[in-house]
């Protein structure tokens, strides 16, 4: 306990006062009992016998009723807190109400709108000015591999794509506040942004926009949720890649929580429990999108040039993972 020295000194003071008053014959039995009870209570607190209230941590709730994008994030936060339970104590995780998009969630995290609010955000050069960051890429880099939802008509047209310039002829939709928009525009893509996640699937199905790129770890679950939309399909021939580290972030004032999450994530990565969680949550989607059979166009991310490059040591190679899975199943 961090205030143990102060409590110990106070106990010694109480004991010394008891001795003095007993010798002087001035302490009544009732007062002696009260003083001993106070000393006992302090001793229990010093030894951790009186449990502290659990730490309440708030996480981002789904944007819609069918939105499962944050399930992995919640599991990662729980894992990091569990890895540090012995040192920092118990915890409770609560979700925000349904309906908050990424831009609003980031503003809420920066402002401390919810108690110990932790979300995942794409790291960039300016993010550290806004929030406190836990500099471990919790997706282990897989979200930087982008595969697209499209209409059946657009999917057929994509079979003729041979170069990046060919791909740029197709316009793209992304969410408001996503760093992907800035990256894609930097490289010459025509990008439209909207705030409603579900609407993006309908837009591509109706040919109002050509492509809705998603992380390779996200496509399978979202396809299974939205495959009933008439004329919705997903491309199977090309993919984009750009470095897109995503960190856990919270209010800068939550310094102890940032420290705790950082310790927990490093421990989970080193004992491979984070990788096991990643494989359990994302492995089936990585196999589903078949990155190895696609033309992959690699782009730079000019918005992370000032980040400490230490995050790169936590990147997990999906191609190595895919080959390992293939060898295991033979």
Secondary structure, 3 states (H helix, E strand, C coil): CCCHHHHHHHHHHHHHHHHHHHHHCCCCHHHHHHHHHHHHHHHHHHCCCCCCCCEEEEECCCCCCCCCCCHHHHHHHHHHHHHCHHHHCCEEEEECCCCCCHHHHHHHHHHCCCCCEEEEEECCCCHHHHCEEECCCCCCCHHHEEEEEEEHHHHHHHCCCCCHHHHCCCCEEEECCCHHHHHHHHCCCCEEEECCHHHHHHHHHCCCCCEEEEECCCHHHHHHHHCCCCCEEECCCEEEECCCCEEEEECCCCHHHHHHHHHHHHHHHHCCHHHHHHHHHHHHHHHHHCHHHCEEEECCCHHHCCCCHHHHHHCCCHHHHHHHHHHHHC
